Amino acid sequence: MKIDDWLLDILACPKCHSPLRPDDAASELVCTGADCGLAYPVRDDIPVLLIDEARDPAARDAPE
């Protein structure tokens, strides 16, 4: 995943506006917000910052 540092500095979570951190192993940008934590996919080195496309890691851990 190749995203320039200057771009990471200005990208923010569309849901809560917190900064994003790269997760190279999963090819995702992960929200650093305490109440959010959504993981946005990066396809062909292009961040897909759509809430509908984001993965919610907390939903996987929630009881059914």
HUGI-V497911 format. One record per residue. RES is the residue in one letter. SS is DSSP state (hx for helix, st for strand, lp for the rest). Layout:
[[RES SS] [RES SS]]
This chain:
[[M lp] [K lp] [I lp] [D lp] [D hx] [W hx] [L hx] [L hx] [D hx] [I hx] [L lp] [A st] [C lp] [P lp] [K lp] [C lp] [H lp] [S lp] [P st] [L st] [R st] [P st] [D st] [D lp] [A lp] [A lp] [S lp] [E st] [L st] [V st] [C st] [T lp] [G lp] [A lp] [D lp] [C lp] [G lp] [L st] [A st] [Y st] [P st] [V st] [R st] [D lp] [D lp] [I st] [P st] [V lp] [L lp] [L lp] [I hx] [D hx] [E hx] [A lp] [R st] [D st] [P hx] [A hx] [A hx] [R hx] [D hx] [A lp] [P lp] [E lp]]
